[in-house]
């Protein structure tokens, strides 16, 4: 299982990848795919933080 720090680091990496794709690409389907991956990671991160706070 991913730790909170690993998810935060991965989230930042994917966010940077999305910005880079936006500024350097005309392929918006690629940007949407990266955005969906980022959304998934953010949901995992939120869930993990909520579980931690409930403990």
C-alpha positions, 0 to 999 in steps of 0.5 A: 500500500502507498504511504501518504508521502508516496501518494503526495509525491506521485500526485505532484509528479502527475500534476507536473506531467499534466502541465507539461503536456498542456503547454507542449501538446495539442493532443488533448486526449493525452491531457484528459488521460493524465487529468483522470490519473491525477483525479484518481490519485487525489481521491486516494490521497483524500481517502487516506487522509480521512482514514488517518483523521478518523483514527 
